[in-house]
Amino acid sequence: MNGEVVTDPARDVEASDDVWVDGTRVGEEVREVWAVNKPVGVVSTANEPGKRPAVVSLVDSAARLYPVGRLDVDSSGLMLVTNDGELANRLTHPRYEVPKAYRVSLERPPSEADLARLARGVELEDGPTAPAEVRQLGEREVEIVLREGRNRQVRRMAEAVGNRVVALRRVRFGPIDLADLSAGAARPLTPDELTRLDETRR
């Protein structure tokens, strides 16, 4: 590095440093952010030691990508994967309250009181949930927008009002919509979408 042989793996490297490995110059990795429509049965990890496919395997990229947050193996819908660690942290840190929208099919039609309780916040074993945006889309289908991300939160919220989630699909993550991306497909974000994501850092 900068004409000096470095053997310390913990040595900090700045963007201005001249770094070579095995005769090849190391450049800054180009940022990639992808939208993926995760099917049920795919795990929200960079790699999966078991037999189930990992969400990153759905992306046609040579970059070292990681999922932004998690989505249960029995849930489907929008996930973002990226090699931008700062962006991933910004999108998932509770302090920033980035909204995520879910379409939820319930076992039974929810009452007005159930919807009001979900919107107000319900008591879970790890504490009360924050207020949510809840609207009914059909007899047994609702959309829930959360600004926090606990483990299996939507499913546990439904159980707290005496119901059960039959199917759950994430349709929006911050400013990014699932739109018509088909199940199992992935696409790189557009420059406009990247700009809108970057604005969440401010």
PAMARVEX-930327 format. One record per residue (C-alpha): residue in one letter; x, y, z. Coordinates in steps of 0.05 Angstrom, whole numbers, plus 5000, padded with zeros to 4 digits. Example, Ala and Ser with C-alpha at 12.3 -4.5 7.8 and 13.67 -1.06 7.14 Angstrom:
A524649105156
S527349795143
This chain:
M500050005000
N503050664977
G509550284962
E509649935030
V508349185042
V502749115093
T501648465132
D496848725185
P489748525163
A486849065209
R490549635173
D485850195154
V485450395081
E483251075056
A480151214988
S486451594968
D491151004984
D494550634927
V493249894941
W495749294901
V494548554913
D498448024874
G500348534821
T493248784811
R491049474832
V485149474880
G479849994862
E473750234898
E467949754888
V462250034847
R455950094889
E450349624872
V443249634900
W438149124874
A430749014886
V428848284892
N421947974896
K423447424947
P418946814940
V416646405000
G421945895018
V427846335002
V431946555062
S434047285075
T441547155079
A447647245036
N448846495036
E445245895064
P448845285089
G442544865084
K438444665023
R434145285018
P436245824968
A438946494994
V435947144968
V442747384943
S443046784896
L437147084857
V441547674836
D445947634774
S451948014799
A459247864814
A459248364871
R459248144944
L452048324961
Y448348295027
P440948335043
V438248975075
G434548725136
R430548085136
L424047785111
D421447135141
V422546505100
D414946405098
S413847125074
S414847405004
G415948074970
L420848644964
M427848584991
L433849034976
V440848744969
T447049174965
N454549224975
D453649915008
G454149765083
E452750485103
L446250495063
A444049825092
N445150075162
R441450715148
L435450345120
T434949855178
H436950255240
P430850385284
R432851105294
Y431251285222
E424250965222
V424450785148
P417250545130
K415949855103
A409149665075
Y406148965078
R400048655044
V397148155093
S391947615083
L388647435149
E385146805171
R378747175188
P375947865171
P378648385220
S373748815259
E374249565263
A376649485334
D382149005311
L384549505259
A384450065310
R388649655358
L393749475305
A394350205285
R394950445357
G399949905377
V399249235411
E402948915468
L407848375448
E412547965492
D418248435475
G414249065489
P408849485456
T409149615381
A409650325355
P403650625320
A402650355249
E398750555187
V393250045175
R388050025120
Q383249475098
L383849275025
G378948695023
E374848265068
R380947915097
E386548335067
V389948925100
E395949365087
I400349505147
V405950025145
L411249945200
R416950405219
E420349875262
G422749175246
R422148645299
N422447905286
R415947645255
Q412648285278
V406548295231
R404847575247
R405447695322
M401248325317
A395747935282
E395947405337
A395447955390
V388548135363
G386347405358
N387747305284
R392846945242
V396847135180
V395546675121
A400147035072
L404747635078
R408148025023
R412448645030
V410549144975
R414749754994
F421349895029
G422450645041
P421450984974
I422150344933
D415949964908
L415449234889
A411049444830
D410648894777
L417248534792
S415547794786
A416947284840
G424247074841
A426347644796
A431448194812
R433148864780
P438249414795
L435250054822
T434650644774
P438851274785
D432451624809
E431051074860
L438251104885
T437551854894
R431151764934
L434551224977
D440451674989
E435752215014
T433751755071
R440851845099
R439552575114
